[in-house]
Amino acid sequence: MNGNNVLDTPLNLNSINMQSLKPKLNRIALAGEIRINTSSCDGCGKCVDICPNKVISLRDLSDAEIAGLPFKGRVKVFFKGRRKAYVQNINACISCKLCEKNCHESAIQAGD
């Protein structure tokens, strides 16, 4: 090691190939049987609160992830913040669809 800490290195978004990230960031993120549309999600946390098995959690999107969102998603981040729902434990999902039913943004598709 040369003593440089990777966390101290500034992130240069211009050096990131956004075209290669777009399929990952265009965000209907599929995790097992739960799809979360990150562009539609406003990070309210209702899905986290309602899930009986804590399958869904919230996290902050990175600058690169935000830059890769479609316009609607970037606008939502600007007004609502960078917190978004994500699937953290798909194996615990019991397909109750409470997350989908309680999402006021229709950002979650659970099951078939």
Secondary structure as GFF3:
##gff-version 3
##sequence-region A 1 112
A	DSSP	three_ten_helix	6	8	.	.	.	ID=ss1
A	DSSP	three_ten_helix	13	15	.	.	.	ID=ss2
A	DSSP	alpha_helix	18	25	.	.	.	ID=ss3
A	DSSP	beta_strand	28	31	.	.	.	ID=ss4
A	DSSP	beta_strand	34	37	.	.	.	ID=ss5
A	DSSP	alpha_helix	46	50	.	.	.	ID=ss6
A	DSSP	beta_strand	56	60	.	.	.	ID=ss7
A	DSSP	alpha_helix	63	67	.	.	.	ID=ss8
A	DSSP	alpha_helix	71	80	.	.	.	ID=ss9
A	DSSP	beta_strand	83	87	.	.	.	ID=ss10
A	DSSP	three_ten_helix	90	92	.	.	.	ID=ss11
A	DSSP	alpha_helix	98	101	.	.	.	ID=ss12
A	DSSP	beta_strand	108	110	.	.	.	ID=ss13
###
